[in-house]
Amino acid sequence: MRAALRLAAVLALAAPLPAAAESAPRDAAFVLEEATLADVQRAFAAGTLGSQQLVDAYLARIAAYDGRLHAIITVNPKARDQAAALDAERRAGRSRGPLHGIPVLLKDNIDTGDLPTSNGSAILKDSIPPDDAHIAAALRAAGAVILGKAAMGEFAGGSYNSVSGQAVNPYNARRHTGGSSSGSGAALAANFAMLAVGTDTSTSVRGPAAYNGVVGLRPTTGLISRDGIAPKNLDFDTAGPMARTVRDVAVMLGTLAFRDAADPASAPVWDEVDRRYAVKDGRVDYSAFLDTQALKGKKLGVVRDFFGSDAEIDRLAEAALAQMRKLGAQTVDIHLDPAFVAAYVGDGNRAIRRVADYRFRADWERYLATLGPQVPKTVAAFVERYETVVARSPLPVEASVMRLLKDSLKTSTDDPAYRQLIDKTLPQASADKLALFARYGVDALVFPYHASFAPPIRNPVYRIDDPDFVAAGKPEPATLAGYGAVGLPSIVVPMGFGRAGLPTGIGFLGRPYEEGALLGYAYAYEQASQQRRPPRLTPAIRMP
């Protein structure tokens, strides 16, 4: 019965829209849907829009559509008051910068001292951390309004969780959103907020960006502080900015990226950033690298191993590459050695992650120790709670979460295999990946980010079959970025739509610390191609 009810709720996305959703925005001077930071700041400066009005408008869209999409876990009940206070600051002549008064969603594994942080787990759904993650505090200091917490795959895996259920793709109700920053991607696509922050261990910023037709950046690991973020695997974890445009991603990165003594990965990365960039007041202005001519004279390596699964995706990727060549880029085909594929894309890649997860239990229990007494403090206690309480709920836990937890009870970083991974395997992985850039003389690697469009929904409650879906028959590039001694930056940008109405993205992969250049390439392509468009399932509603 519960599966039938959940399925009915998802398919209701195709039902007739409420009357309010069919109305045009009331104020022709400002259109909420697809608005950028620049659009909003112009309206703020003109006095035709306030932050509280903007918050109200996004809350109205959440109220209208999120009962079907399940992109939001928690709405901030104080968001309107916080926006009003920021409006008062602006009227008094004070502006904190480009994020002043801007509503932002945080993935629900990023600590907020005034809102629950669930990590997608029913066990933590009422857990309020003692303080903000450092990136959440930085956003607030920059004037952002934390609008709420976005849904996520439980324990940062997949697109389903035991708190709010299945996040649904706003372009096609039969398909999921990608994970694990599922709500961040879906919410941006559906215009529930201006900006969102996701986290990425394997693919969790870029995957949802591609499947939901938005922009997502995974930076060099350590560029953004991981303080106060529930850990998945701290060898690879990073937060990442998500938005509907490259410019808005670049602007938010300038706030999210800073040196932080609380994160051991921060100092070595920022020592290099200090050598490469003009750092002012501890920040880099990444928007300075946005140039429509950024691809001119650049050499891009097209990784052909990631083509060949779906003819539609190949066609879109070839069109994207043609556009880049028109912009002055040179492209060279790259065919990966079978040994490279086996080590870093195929079975060897899965072996890297299996051993890397030996650290999970210690990291997770260290995080739990920072939370209140009502929260279980061990992995074993989580396993017991899942098996005795959550298993009987309408939203049971996925088997993959239980595997992660139970496997961690049998492993630790004392295992020689983990030491081998850290000392030899990951440094070799980084060296082999960087060697591709040198061997082919390329400035970046480029590829269709996914070999297929968003798959049909599968979760413990219900499943949807879709005969239009073409399954991936080729390896995918996601973990090339993170799985190494030094993470590589990677950005995904919309590259078009398939016949099922689903978007997909083109991926750029750069060398460590080259976020500025990568943002420039992505921006040049985005501005020339203009492939972003909003979903028809969540059209404009009347602004409050």
Wavefront OBJ file of the C-alpha trace (Angstrom):
o trace
v 0.000 0.000 0.000
v 2.706 2.499 0.956
v 4.461 1.881 -2.380
v 1.259 2.629 -4.256
v 0.729 5.827 -2.319
v 4.264 7.047 -2.924
v 4.062 6.207 -6.623
v 0.758 8.051 -6.923
v 2.318 11.121 -5.313
v 5.163 11.121 -7.819
v 2.968 10.645 -10.855
v 0.770 13.495 -9.618
v 3.433 15.786 -11.040
v 1.695 15.334 -14.348
v -1.662 16.459 -12.910
v -3.202 19.841 -13.866
v -1.465 22.774 -12.210
v -3.167 24.939 -9.589
v -4.632 28.196 -10.822
v -1.837 30.211 -9.207
v 0.752 28.286 -11.211
v -0.907 29.286 -14.469
v -0.708 33.005 -13.715
v 2.045 35.267 -14.933
v 4.281 36.997 -12.346
v 2.589 40.110 -11.012
v 5.586 42.418 -11.320
v 6.784 42.552 -14.920
v 9.910 44.434 -13.773
v 11.286 41.354 -12.045
v 10.783 37.723 -13.069
v 11.707 35.282 -10.338
v 12.106 32.183 -12.454
v 15.680 31.826 -13.765
v 16.722 35.092 -12.087
v 20.481 35.407 -11.529
v 22.436 37.121 -8.773
v 22.960 40.102 -11.064
v 19.224 40.327 -11.800
v 18.344 40.290 -8.124
v 21.005 42.770 -7.070
v 19.825 45.185 -9.774
v 16.277 44.900 -8.456
v 17.528 45.410 -4.893
v 19.473 48.505 -5.956
v 16.442 49.897 -7.825
v 14.234 49.402 -4.781
v 11.775 47.224 -6.723
v 12.588 44.107 -4.710
v 13.592 43.284 -1.165
v 15.168 40.201 0.333
v 12.024 39.401 2.300
v 9.963 39.567 -0.908
v 12.467 37.285 -2.586
v 12.318 34.785 0.276
v 8.515 34.881 0.149
v 8.573 34.195 -3.582
v 10.819 31.158 -3.223
v 8.801 29.874 -0.273
v 5.676 30.144 -2.420
v 7.276 27.982 -5.105
v 8.375 25.444 -2.513
v 4.830 25.327 -1.131
v 3.380 24.909 -4.621
v 5.655 22.157 -5.885
v 7.793 20.496 -3.247
v 5.017 18.211 -2.073
v 5.673 16.443 -5.372
v 9.428 16.866 -5.768
v 10.637 16.214 -2.189
v 13.660 18.461 -2.764
v 13.539 20.182 0.637
v 13.860 18.523 4.041
v 13.609 21.628 6.238
v 12.463 25.200 5.583
v 14.051 27.802 7.832
v 11.172 29.280 9.895
v 13.238 32.410 10.543
v 14.207 33.031 6.929
v 11.699 35.884 6.489
v 12.871 37.631 9.664
v 16.519 37.227 8.702
v 15.771 38.619 5.249
v 13.934 41.585 6.785
v 16.994 42.374 8.922
v 19.190 42.294 5.822
v 16.742 44.612 4.047
v 17.095 47.025 6.950
v 20.889 46.902 6.604
v 20.613 47.724 2.928
v 18.266 50.657 3.586
v 20.809 51.933 6.109
v 23.435 51.997 3.369
v 25.284 48.803 4.220
v 25.773 46.001 1.696
v 27.815 42.949 2.569
v 28.472 42.069 -1.073
v 26.881 40.111 -3.917
v 25.250 37.558 -1.593
v 23.545 40.179 0.593
v 19.923 39.106 0.999
v 20.251 36.072 -1.302
v 18.396 32.855 -0.363
v 20.651 29.789 -0.319
v 19.858 26.133 0.280
v 22.318 23.877 2.080
v 22.523 20.146 1.601
v 21.320 18.538 4.809
v 24.741 17.222 5.819
v 26.071 20.765 6.384
v 25.698 21.790 10.017
v 23.422 24.686 10.931
v 23.195 25.704 14.569
v 19.578 26.811 14.215
v 18.179 24.016 12.017
v 18.303 20.210 12.108
v 21.032 18.502 10.096
v 19.862 14.983 9.272
v 22.435 13.606 6.807
v 19.311 12.150 5.195
v 18.760 9.832 8.170
v 15.530 9.509 10.141
v 17.715 8.905 13.186
v 19.073 12.457 12.946
v 15.980 14.250 11.642
v 15.583 16.300 14.852
v 19.285 16.743 15.607
v 20.380 20.381 15.776
v 24.188 20.733 15.774
v 25.892 22.990 18.339
v 26.947 25.552 15.716
v 27.226 26.297 12.021
v 29.664 24.577 9.705
v 32.315 27.139 8.847
v 31.002 27.493 5.286
v 27.457 28.067 6.603
v 28.804 30.755 8.919
v 30.705 32.320 6.008
v 27.556 32.471 3.899
v 25.634 34.156 6.706
v 28.476 36.630 7.247
v 28.305 37.465 3.533
v 24.604 38.284 3.928
v 23.087 35.087 2.549
v 19.777 33.849 3.950
v 19.799 30.123 4.675
v 16.407 29.338 3.186
v 16.456 25.722 4.325
v 18.093 22.338 4.058
v 17.965 20.439 0.792
v 17.135 16.759 0.556
v 19.981 14.335 -0.028
v 20.670 10.670 -0.482
v 20.971 9.060 2.932
v 24.539 9.111 4.226
v 25.450 10.954 1.025
v 24.520 8.168 -1.367
v 21.751 8.042 -3.987
v 18.667 10.255 -4.150
v 16.389 8.642 -1.533
v 16.404 9.044 2.247
v 14.433 7.894 5.283
v 13.417 11.458 6.232
v 11.630 12.824 3.151
v 11.766 9.916 0.726
v 12.575 10.118 -2.963
v 13.684 13.340 -4.631
v 11.983 13.527 -8.034
v 13.435 14.988 -11.201
v 11.464 18.157 -12.049
v 11.832 17.452 -15.787
v 10.369 13.943 -15.734
v 8.488 12.468 -12.780
v 9.585 8.940 -13.631
v 13.271 9.729 -13.226
v 15.424 10.454 -10.224
v 17.632 13.463 -9.637
v 21.036 11.910 -9.271
v 22.757 11.867 -5.933
v 23.592 12.569 -3.388
v 23.001 16.342 -3.608
v 19.603 15.413 -4.993
v 17.555 18.177 -3.437
v 20.132 20.842 -4.258
v 19.987 19.952 -7.952
v 16.208 19.554 -8.167
v 15.513 22.698 -6.134
v 17.697 24.876 -8.350
v 16.163 23.450 -11.501
v 12.673 24.125 -10.119
v 13.629 27.672 -9.029
v 13.202 27.043 -5.283
v 16.292 29.149 -4.480
v 18.970 31.281 -6.083
v 21.955 29.165 -4.978
v 22.653 25.837 -3.302
v 25.589 24.081 -1.706
v 26.104 20.382 -2.264
v 28.848 17.971 -1.296
v 30.818 15.667 -3.575
v 32.732 12.520 -2.631
v 32.420 10.612 -5.906
v 29.944 12.615 -8.046
v 27.404 14.136 -5.685
v 27.536 17.751 -6.884
v 28.155 17.123 -10.555
v 25.774 14.192 -11.045
v 22.672 16.071 -9.851
v 23.837 19.133 -11.789
v 23.907 17.124 -15.017
v 20.593 15.338 -14.429
v 18.803 18.564 -13.434
v 20.229 20.939 -16.016
v 22.175 23.211 -13.668
v 25.837 24.044 -13.006
v 27.875 22.262 -10.342
v 31.541 22.564 -9.377
v 33.658 20.105 -7.447
v 36.776 22.088 -6.433
v 40.236 20.875 -5.528
v 39.780 18.874 -2.327
v 40.609 21.178 0.599
v 39.847 24.450 -1.178
v 36.522 24.571 0.708
v 36.502 23.747 4.423
v 34.859 20.476 5.490
v 34.413 21.653 9.081
v 30.908 20.810 10.297
v 30.002 18.635 7.322
v 28.907 15.088 8.115
v 31.717 12.926 6.716
v 31.336 10.279 4.034
v 34.999 9.793 3.161
v 37.377 12.527 4.213
v 40.002 11.386 1.750
v 37.719 12.684 -1.008
v 34.897 14.796 0.517
v 34.353 18.392 -0.520
v 31.511 20.870 -0.608
v 30.724 22.468 -3.953
v 28.688 25.441 -5.227
v 25.637 24.840 -7.422
v 23.578 27.384 -9.358
v 21.788 27.892 -12.663
v 24.691 29.826 -14.183
v 28.471 29.598 -14.159
v 28.765 33.201 -12.992
v 26.647 32.541 -9.923
v 28.742 29.454 -9.119
v 31.919 31.540 -9.415
v 30.556 34.280 -7.151
v 29.494 31.812 -4.457
v 32.839 29.988 -4.658
v 34.476 33.269 -3.696
v 32.619 33.103 -0.379
v 32.857 29.348 0.236
v 36.602 29.021 -0.410
v 38.923 30.178 2.395
v 41.787 28.865 4.509
v 40.539 27.049 7.609
v 42.742 25.614 10.357
v 39.843 23.352 11.371
v 40.299 21.294 8.182
v 43.696 19.533 7.871
v 43.372 19.493 4.076
v 43.073 23.283 3.910
v 46.618 24.522 4.599
v 48.517 22.699 1.819
v 45.888 23.656 -0.737
v 45.768 27.279 0.321
v 49.566 27.531 0.388
v 49.374 26.741 -3.327
v 46.385 29.054 -3.883
v 48.345 31.893 -2.305
v 51.140 31.316 -4.816
v 48.835 31.208 -7.842
v 46.079 33.736 -7.179
v 45.558 37.292 -6.009
v 44.132 36.570 -2.548
v 42.461 39.548 -0.918
v 41.126 39.376 2.646
v 41.517 35.618 2.491
v 39.379 35.203 -0.628
v 39.767 34.808 -4.397
v 37.446 36.618 -6.797
v 36.715 33.725 -9.144
v 34.308 35.836 -11.181
v 37.362 37.671 -12.543
v 38.136 34.585 -14.654
v 34.829 34.634 -16.517
v 35.567 35.535 -20.115
v 33.610 34.677 -23.252
v 36.985 34.336 -25.025
v 38.440 31.952 -22.431
v 38.473 28.961 -24.819
v 40.337 30.761 -27.573
v 43.679 29.047 -28.168
v 43.047 26.350 -25.561
v 43.553 22.657 -26.212
v 40.886 20.297 -24.879
v 41.291 16.539 -24.554
v 38.072 14.725 -25.555
v 37.977 11.448 -23.618
v 36.344 9.121 -26.139
v 35.990 6.256 -23.660
v 32.964 8.087 -22.205
v 31.065 8.176 -25.512
v 29.045 5.417 -27.131
v 26.254 4.510 -24.699
v 23.393 6.704 -25.889
v 23.282 8.216 -29.379
v 21.353 11.239 -28.114
v 24.002 12.075 -25.559
v 26.769 11.572 -28.102
v 24.964 13.934 -30.497
v 24.641 16.607 -27.808
v 28.281 16.213 -26.793
v 29.489 16.506 -30.379
v 27.433 19.693 -30.770
v 28.998 21.044 -27.571
v 32.488 20.260 -28.866
v 31.689 21.944 -32.176
v 30.613 25.039 -30.254
v 33.899 25.041 -28.327
v 35.858 24.825 -31.557
v 33.891 27.809 -32.892
v 35.058 29.649 -29.788
v 38.679 28.981 -30.728
v 39.431 25.782 -28.839
v 41.397 22.959 -30.381
v 40.202 19.448 -29.538
v 42.226 16.247 -29.524
v 40.787 12.783 -29.003
v 42.039 10.790 -26.026
v 41.627 7.031 -25.735
v 42.511 5.810 -22.262
v 44.838 2.846 -21.857
v 42.985 -0.305 -20.733
v 45.159 -0.419 -17.620
v 44.139 3.144 -16.743
v 40.460 2.320 -17.187
v 40.791 -0.799 -15.038
v 42.629 1.078 -12.283
v 40.668 4.326 -12.105
v 37.325 3.824 -13.839
v 36.507 0.114 -13.579
v 37.053 -2.495 -10.889
v 40.218 -0.859 -9.583
v 38.265 2.321 -8.945
v 35.743 0.406 -6.839
v 38.612 -1.201 -4.936
v 40.014 2.257 -4.143
v 36.711 3.313 -2.631
v 36.239 0.064 -0.694
v 39.599 0.471 1.074
v 39.204 4.248 1.503
v 35.994 3.592 3.427
v 38.008 1.819 6.129
v 38.164 5.224 7.766
v 34.398 5.764 7.867
v 33.573 4.481 11.371
v 36.206 6.596 13.142
v 35.254 9.744 11.204
v 31.526 9.221 11.683
v 31.783 8.565 15.419
v 34.015 11.617 15.810
v 31.285 13.684 14.139
v 28.567 12.115 16.309
v 30.502 13.130 19.421
v 29.864 16.791 18.498
v 26.078 16.300 18.595
v 23.617 16.289 21.487
v 22.974 13.439 23.938
v 19.818 12.307 22.145
v 21.878 11.159 19.153
v 23.365 7.624 19.103
v 27.125 7.862 19.380
v 28.321 4.735 17.570
v 27.900 3.016 14.221
v 26.665 -0.073 16.058
v 23.902 1.982 17.683
v 22.870 3.328 14.261
v 22.673 -0.200 12.889
v 20.475 -1.255 15.812
v 18.165 1.770 15.421
v 17.803 1.198 11.683
v 16.990 -2.491 12.136
v 14.525 -2.061 14.996
v 12.842 1.302 14.376
v 13.438 2.712 10.891
v 12.840 -0.656 9.222
v 9.213 -0.509 10.386
v 8.636 3.054 9.153
v 7.036 4.089 5.848
v 10.504 5.140 4.645
v 12.950 2.324 5.429
v 16.681 2.682 4.913
v 18.349 1.618 1.664
v 20.500 -1.514 1.689
v 23.561 0.489 0.570
v 23.477 2.510 3.793
v 23.365 -0.639 5.903
v 26.300 -2.086 3.957
v 28.363 1.044 4.612
v 27.593 0.931 8.333
v 28.049 -2.811 8.835
v 31.205 -3.029 6.746
v 32.737 -0.217 8.801
v 32.355 -2.334 11.950
v 34.838 -4.808 10.475
v 37.475 -2.392 9.133
v 39.773 0.391 10.296
v 42.684 2.501 9.115
v 45.019 0.138 11.014
v 44.685 -2.280 8.112
v 47.877 -2.308 5.997
v 45.698 -2.046 2.894
v 44.600 1.425 3.968
v 48.178 2.539 4.515
v 49.054 1.206 1.061
v 46.179 3.224 -0.382
v 47.309 6.489 1.211
v 51.033 6.061 0.670
v 51.089 4.538 -2.808
v 47.780 4.010 -4.612
v 46.335 7.525 -4.347
v 49.598 9.353 -5.150
v 50.005 7.082 -8.185
v 46.416 7.786 -9.212
v 47.065 11.535 -9.114
v 50.295 11.155 -11.073
v 48.658 8.985 -13.738
v 45.766 11.400 -14.190
v 48.009 14.444 -14.424
v 50.150 12.566 -16.942
v 47.184 12.638 -19.339
v 47.350 16.431 -19.408
v 51.085 16.373 -20.079
v 51.029 13.539 -22.641
v 48.425 15.228 -24.818
v 49.401 18.811 -24.016
v 45.858 19.741 -23.026
v 44.496 22.482 -20.803
v 41.456 20.459 -19.691
v 39.689 17.177 -20.324
v 36.116 17.277 -21.622
v 33.422 14.604 -21.915
v 29.696 13.967 -21.580
v 29.377 13.765 -17.814
v 26.848 10.915 -17.886
v 26.617 8.115 -20.415
v 22.819 8.067 -20.044
v 20.012 10.392 -18.976
v 18.607 10.262 -15.449
v 17.505 6.679 -14.685
v 14.033 5.583 -13.576
v 13.327 5.776 -9.860
v 14.266 2.765 -7.711
v 14.110 2.828 -3.915
v 12.949 0.637 -1.007
v 9.374 1.959 -1.272
v 8.599 1.849 -4.989
v 10.093 1.534 -8.442
v 9.107 2.946 -11.823
v 9.771 1.263 -15.128
v 10.430 3.491 -18.127
v 10.917 1.819 -21.515
v 12.425 5.043 -22.906
v 15.463 4.722 -20.656
v 18.747 3.722 -22.334
v 21.099 2.261 -19.728
v 24.759 3.250 -19.714
v 26.966 0.715 -21.432
v 30.197 2.642 -20.965
v 32.258 3.715 -17.950
v 31.626 7.165 -16.493
v 34.182 9.818 -15.513
v 32.861 10.902 -12.098
v 35.612 9.623 -9.813
v 38.503 10.847 -11.960
v 38.214 14.109 -10.053
v 38.209 13.074 -6.415
v 39.953 9.720 -6.125
v 43.599 10.680 -5.711
v 46.103 12.176 -3.306
v 45.097 15.596 -4.655
v 41.569 16.081 -5.953
v 41.103 17.599 -9.400
v 38.513 20.338 -9.991
v 35.616 19.467 -12.250
v 32.595 21.429 -13.441
v 29.407 20.358 -15.199
v 27.425 22.727 -17.462
v 24.111 22.078 -19.261
v 24.601 20.841 -22.831
v 21.029 20.150 -23.949
v 17.995 17.891 -23.722
v 16.975 14.468 -24.952
v 13.680 13.342 -26.378
v 12.296 12.391 -22.939
v 12.621 16.061 -21.940
v 15.603 15.375 -19.688
v 18.700 17.569 -19.517
v 22.290 16.398 -19.438
v 25.644 18.079 -18.940
v 29.114 18.411 -20.407
v 31.988 17.951 -17.959
v 35.324 19.777 -17.802
v 38.177 18.349 -15.693
v 41.189 20.460 -14.812
v 44.456 20.188 -12.926
v 44.529 20.901 -9.187
v 44.072 24.559 -8.180
v 42.900 25.566 -11.682
v 39.334 26.488 -10.721
v 39.748 29.928 -12.272
v 40.660 28.599 -15.705
v 38.014 25.869 -15.557
v 35.302 28.392 -14.685
v 36.432 30.491 -17.627
v 36.117 27.590 -20.078
v 32.709 26.633 -18.709
v 31.500 30.234 -18.883
v 32.608 30.712 -22.479
v 30.774 27.565 -23.539
v 27.678 28.383 -21.483
v 27.352 31.899 -22.867
v 27.662 30.697 -26.445
v 25.383 27.663 -26.115
v 22.657 28.823 -23.680
v 21.386 25.293 -23.018
v 19.770 25.933 -19.624
v 15.963 26.070 -19.557
v 13.473 25.554 -16.705
v 11.241 22.477 -16.335
v 7.693 22.668 -17.621
v 6.432 20.736 -14.584
v 7.167 23.710 -12.280
v 6.112 26.844 -14.209
v 5.887 30.407 -12.940
v 3.485 31.268 -10.147
v 2.195 34.631 -8.991
v 4.733 36.417 -6.807
v 3.405 37.088 -3.280
l 1 2 3 4 5 6 7 8 9 10 11 12 13 14 15 16 17 18 19 20 21 22 23 24 25 26 27 28 29 30 31 32 33 34 35 36 37 38 39 40 41 42 43 44 45 46 47 48 49 50 51 52 53 54 55 56 57 58 59 60 61 62 63 64 65 66 67 68 69 70 71 72 73 74 75 76 77 78 79 80 81 82 83 84 85 86 87 88 89 90 91 92 93 94 95 96 97 98 99 100 101 102 103 104 105 106 107 108 109 110 111 112 113 114 115 116 117 118 119 120 121 122 123 124 125 126 127 128 129 130 131 132 133 134 135 136 137 138 139 140 141 142 143 144 145 146 147 148 149 150 151 152 153 154 155 156 157 158 159 160 161 162 163 164 165 166 167 168 169 170 171 172 173 174 175 176 177 178 179 180 181 182 183 184 185 186 187 188 189 190 191 192 193 194 195 196 197 198 199 200 201 202 203 204 205 206 207 208 209 210 211 212 213 214 215 216 217 218 219 220 221 222 223 224 225 226 227 228 229 230 231 232 233 234 235 236 237 238 239 240 241 242 243 244 245 246 247 248 249 250 251 252 253 254 255 256 257 258 259 260 261 262 263 264 265 266 267 268 269 270 271 272 273 274 275 276 277 278 279 280 281 282 283 284 285 286 287 288 289 290 291 292 293 294 295 296 297 298 299 300 301 302 303 304 305 306 307 308 309 310 311 312 313 314 315 316 317 318 319 320 321 322 323 324 325 326 327 328 329 330 331 332 333 334 335 336 337 338 339 340 341 342 343 344 345 346 347 348 349 350 351 352 353 354 355 356 357 358 359 360 361 362 363 364 365 366 367 368 369 370 371 372 373 374 375 376 377 378 379 380 381 382 383 384 385 386 387 388 389 390 391 392 393 394 395 396 397 398 399 400 401 402 403 404 405 406 407 408 409 410 411 412 413 414 415 416 417 418 419 420 421 422 423 424 425 426 427 428 429 430 431 432 433 434 435 436 437 438 439 440 441 442 443 444 445 446 447 448 449 450 451 452 453 454 455 456 457 458 459 460 461 462 463 464 465 466 467 468 469 470 471 472 473 474 475 476 477 478 479 480 481 482 483 484 485 486 487 488 489 490 491 492 493 494 495 496 497 498 499 500 501 502 503 504 505 506 507 508 509 510 511 512 513 514 515 516 517 518 519 520 521 522 523 524 525 526 527 528 529 530 531 532 533 534 535 536 537 538 539 540 541 542 543 544
